[in-house]
Amino acid sequence: MGENAAYAIGHIRVKDEEKWAEYRGKVPATLSEWGAEIVFRGKRIEVLSGEHGYDDTVVIRFPDADAMRGWYRSPAYQALIPLREQAADLVIIGYDGS
């Protein structure tokens, strides 16, 4: 494992509130194996500069990039993707936290 924390940041446009709530409720169980934690989850208040077409954001911290990739590719998380796709349009981006 690497030295620097890594962050997965999701930009979200919810399509189905009920399915989104179900998906959100299932994600935390997929994180513990990877030493990850949700740092921030919130709804957009205002775009202060530029354009941003998403309503919600989530930030998840991982010990390193290998853990972030392992979580995303894990069978536990991959099993949630069909529900996620029904619930929301989502972009997930990985960042080095150095």
C-alpha positions as CSV (number, residue, x, y, z in Angstrom):
1,M,0.0,0.0,0.0
2,G,1.1,3.5,-0.7
3,E,1.8,6.4,1.7
4,N,-0.7,9.0,0.6
5,A,-4.4,9.0,1.4
6,A,-6.7,8.8,-1.7
7,Y,-10.1,10.2,-2.1
8,A,-13.0,9.1,-4.2
9,I,-15.3,12.0,-4.9
10,G,-18.7,11.3,-6.4
11,H,-20.8,14.0,-8.2
12,I,-24.4,12.9,-8.2
13,R,-27.7,13.7,-10.0
14,V,-30.4,11.7,-8.3
15,K,-33.0,10.2,-10.6
16,D,-35.0,8.1,-8.0
17,E,-34.9,9.2,-4.4
18,E,-36.1,5.8,-3.0
19,K,-33.5,3.8,-4.9
20,W,-30.8,6.4,-4.0
21,A,-31.6,6.0,-0.3
22,E,-31.3,2.3,-0.7
23,Y,-28.0,2.5,-2.5
24,R,-26.6,5.0,0.1
25,G,-27.6,2.7,2.9
26,K,-25.6,-0.2,1.4
27,V,-22.4,1.6,0.5
28,P,-20.9,1.9,4.0
29,A,-20.8,-1.8,4.5
30,T,-18.5,-2.0,1.4
31,L,-16.0,0.5,2.8
32,S,-14.8,-1.1,6.1
33,E,-12.7,-3.8,4.5
34,W,-10.7,-1.1,2.7
35,G,-10.1,1.1,5.7
36,A,-12.3,3.8,4.2
37,E,-14.6,6.4,5.6
38,I,-17.2,8.9,4.3
39,V,-15.7,12.3,5.0
40,F,-18.5,14.4,3.6
41,R,-21.9,13.9,2.0
42,G,-24.1,16.9,1.0
43,K,-26.4,18.6,-1.3
44,R,-25.3,21.5,-3.5
45,I,-26.3,24.9,-2.2
46,E,-24.9,27.1,-5.0
47,V,-22.4,27.1,-7.8
48,L,-20.1,30.0,-7.0
49,S,-18.1,29.8,-10.2
50,G,-18.4,27.9,-13.5
51,E,-20.9,25.3,-14.3
52,H,-21.7,22.1,-12.3
53,G,-24.6,19.9,-13.3
54,Y,-24.7,17.7,-10.2
55,D,-26.8,18.2,-7.0
56,D,-25.0,16.0,-4.4
57,T,-21.4,15.2,-3.6
58,V,-19.8,12.5,-1.5
59,V,-16.1,12.3,-0.5
60,I,-14.7,9.0,0.7
61,R,-11.2,8.8,2.2
62,F,-9.1,5.7,1.7
63,P,-5.6,4.9,3.2
64,D,-4.2,4.9,-0.3
65,A,-5.0,4.6,-4.0
66,D,-4.7,0.8,-4.0
67,A,-7.4,0.6,-1.3
68,M,-9.6,3.0,-3.4
69,R,-9.2,0.9,-6.5
70,G,-9.7,-2.3,-4.5
71,W,-13.0,-1.0,-3.1
72,Y,-14.3,0.1,-6.4
73,R,-13.5,-3.2,-8.1
74,S,-14.6,-5.4,-5.2
75,P,-17.5,-7.8,-5.7
76,A,-19.3,-6.1,-2.8
77,Y,-19.3,-2.7,-4.5
78,Q,-19.7,-3.9,-8.0
79,A,-22.9,-5.7,-6.9
80,L,-24.4,-2.2,-6.1
81,I,-23.7,-0.6,-9.4
82,P,-27.0,-1.8,-11.1
83,L,-28.9,-0.2,-8.3
84,R,-26.7,3.0,-8.4
85,E,-27.4,3.3,-12.2
86,Q,-31.1,3.1,-11.6
87,A,-30.9,5.6,-8.7
88,A,-28.6,8.3,-10.1
89,D,-26.3,9.7,-12.7
90,L,-22.9,9.6,-11.0
91,V,-19.3,10.5,-11.8
92,I,-16.7,9.1,-9.4
93,I,-13.2,10.5,-9.6
94,G,-10.1,9.3,-7.6
95,Y,-7.7,11.9,-6.2
96,D,-4.3,11.6,-4.5
97,G,-4.5,13.3,-1.2
98,S,-0.9,14.3,-0.9
